[in-house]
Amino acid sequence: MRNRRSAARIAAAAVLGALFAATVPPARALDAGVIADIQPHRAIYKMSLSSARNSSKVSGVTGRMMFEWADACDGWTTEQRFQLRFVYSEGEAMNMNTNYTTWEAKNGLRYRFNVLKKVNGETDEDIRGEATLDKAGAAGKARFSKPEEQEMALPVGSMFPTSHTLGILQHAKAGDRFFNATVFDGADAEGSTEVNAFIGAAGSADGAQGGELTKGKKGWPVRMAFFPLHSDSAQPEYEMSLRLLQNGIAESMQIDYGDFTIKAILETLQALPKSGC
């Protein structure tokens, strides 16, 4: 998905990117109301193949994802566990289990990450590290301790994942349609990713899947395109669509990898306590 493009196409993409960035509202300090609305929670999603192009080698996807967003007083912790089975057109199958845990300071300046991915029972990736920003909107550094010791610079304007989600909610509540950000999540050793988000019109959740935790809550359809900073491709590595509620709960989501798309439907939802700090 990171095919090399012609110089002319890259240049055209750069021009379009500059025009797009010019329309994006500048970053703003987080409003206290955005944070106060967040509901720590544990959600289980059913994962399945939504669509596949004729050229796709993937013919089936089944599994589940657990997502947990907890309030740790001085920071936010998140945990994502994927259990997915991919079936390929040639008849082969692959089982992938991924556990991705993070801690992020509530001021958005410190971050720790741990990723363990297993394919067919064998460890495929084991990533661990931490990152810091000098101050909000400034540059920073990431340090990996696994799979090998490595240090990399984070560009000016970098954000960590929870701050990015809160930023989307901030812009959504303000009525902004676009939000561009540079995000470092530590999911691989390739560094930061540019995330271009388009935010649709607000609506209310019906609570059919999440009950009282979602019923009547305001939500926005959000479409995000992910561009690795060190890639020369004019196309995003992947895109994600989700319906994000004001309390941070995602009602549903779709992940588009180009050749195939995976959908996630909310099955169960459980409230977790707020720290009270």
N, C-alpha and C positions, 0 to 999 in steps of 0.2 A: 504493500500500500504506500510505499515511499518511493515510487518510481521517479527516475530523473526526468526533468522536463527541459524543454528547449530554453535557451537564454531569453528569447523573445517572450515566451509564455511566463517565465519567472518575472521579467520586467513588468509585463502587463499586470500580473497579480500584485506586484509591489505598488503600482499606481492605484489600483482598485483598493488595496489595503489602506493606502494613505487617505483616499477619499472617504472610505468607510470610517476610519479613525477620527476624521475631522467632524463627523456627525455624532460621535459618542460623547455623552456628558462626562465631565471630569469626575475622578474619584472623590468621594466625600466621606467625612468621618461617620462612623456608624451611629445611628440614632438609638438611644436607649430602648425605645419601644420595639425595635426589631429584635433585640436580644431578649427582652421581657416576654415576647410572644413565643419564643422557642419552647417546644415541648420535647424534652428528652424521651426517647422511645426505642422500642425494638420492633422491627417489621420483618415479616417473612414474605418473599415474593416468589411466585411460580414463574420459572423461566422456560421459554420455548421459542422455536424458530418461527418468526413472523413471515419472512419472505426470503427468497434466494433467487439470484439471477441464473440464467441457463448456464453461464460460465462458472458458477460457484461449485467448488468441490464439496461444500457442506450441504448435506441433504436432510439433516435433522439435528435438533438441539433440545435437550430436556434437562431439567434440574431445578434447583432452588438457590435463592440468595437470602442470607440473613444480614440485615443492616441494623446496627445499634449506634445511637447517638446519645451519649451520657454526659451529665454535668458533673465534673470532677472538682468543683469549687474554684480552683485557680486556673482551670483549663477545661477544654472539651475533649472527650475521648470518643473515637469512632472505631467500630469493628465491622468489617465486611467478610462474610464467609460465602464462597461460591462452591457449589457442587454441581458440576455440569458434565453432561455426556454429549459429545459430538459424534455424529454418524456421517461418514463421507460417502460420496457417490460410488466409490470403488467397493464399498461394503465394509471397510474398516471402521473402527470406533476408537474414541479416545475419552478417557475419564480425567477430568481436571478438577482438583480441589485447591482452592486458594483461600488463605487467611491473611487479611490486611488490617493491621491495627495501627492507630495513630493517637498521639496526644498533642494538643495545640493550646498554647497559652491564650487566655481570653483577650490579651492585648494584641494577639496576632504576631508576636515577635519571636516566639520559640516553638519548635516543632520536633517531634520524634516519630519515627516510622519503622515498621517491621512488616515485611512481606514474605510469606512462605507459600510457594506454589508447588504442587505435586502433580505429575502427569502419569497416569496408570500406576500410581502408588510409589513412584520414584521422585525424589526431590529434583525439581527443575530449576527453581530460583529460591534463593535465601538472601534477602536484602535487609539490611538494618543500618540505621544512621540517625542523624539529627541535623537540624538547620536553624539558623538564626538570621534575623534582619536587624540592621543597625537601628532603624526606627521605621515607623509606618511610612510606606511609599519609598523607602530607601533600598539600597543594595544589601546583600547579605552573603552568607556562605553555607554550604551544605557539606557535611562530613559523613562519609560512608565507612562503617566498620566491617560490613559484609556486602558482597562476596569477597571484597578486598578493600584495604584502606585507600580512600580516595577523597580528595577535597575539590570542590568546584565553587566558582563564584556564581551568585544569583544576581540577575540584573536589577537595576533600579525599577521600582514599581512592583516587585514580586509579592505574591500573596501565597498563603497556605490554604489547603482545601476548605476548612470550615469558615475561614474568613471570606473566602470566595463565595460560598453559599450564602452567608449573611449579606455580602455585597449585592448578590443578585436580588435578594429580598428587599434590600434598601432601595435599589433602583426600581424594582417593580412597584413598591409602594409609592414612589415619587412619580410614577407614570412614565418612566423612561422606557424606550423600546430597545435600546442597545446597551450592552455593557461589555467592554473588552478588558481582559486582564491577563497578566502573566502569572501562571500558577506552578508552584513546585509541590509535588505530592510524594516524591521518593519511590514511586512504584517501579522505576527502573533507573539505571545509571546514566540515562541520556539527558538529564537535566530538566529545565523548565519547559512548559508548554504554553503557547498563546491560546486562550480560550475566547472565542467570539460568541456572545450570547445574544439571541433575539428573544424579547419578552413580549408575549401576546396580551390580549385584553383580559382583565380580571373577571372572574366568575366565582360562584359559590359551589362548594362540594356538597354532594347529596348524602354523604355518609354511608352509602351502600356497602362499602368495603371496610371502612375504618370506624364506623359507629360514631360515638360522641366525640372521638378525637379528631374526626374530620368533618362531621356534619355541620353545615353552615359556615365553615371556615372559608375565607377568601383564598383563591388560588390563581395561578397564572400558568399558561402553557409556555415552556421555555425550550428553545432549540439551541444547542451548543455545538460548535465546531472546534475540534482540537487540532492545533498545528504545532508540532515539535519545533522549537526555536532553531535547532541545528539541521532541520530538513530543508532540502531545496525543492520540495514538491509544492505545486500550487494548489493541490487538493488536501483537504484535512485527512489526518490519519483515521479518524472516525468521527461520527456525530451522535449526539444523544438528545432525545426529546423526552421531556417529563412534565408532569403537572405538579408544580411545587406549591404547597399551601403555606400560608402566612406563619404557621408554627413549625416549619421546617420539614414536614412530612411529605414524602413524594407518594402521590396516589398511584401512579403508574409510570412506566418509562419504556423507551425503545432505544436500542443501541444499534446504529447503522455502520457496518464495517465496509460498505461499498458492495461487496459481492453477496452479502447476506445481512439480515437484520434480526436481532433477538428482542423479544418483548418480555417485560416483567410485569406481572399482575399482582397487586397486593392481596395476600391471603389472610394474614393475621397481623394484628397491631396491638402492642402493649405499651402503656405509659410507664415511663421510668421516673423516679423522683427528681425534683429540682433540688439543688444543693442547699439553697437558702442562704448562701454566703453573701 
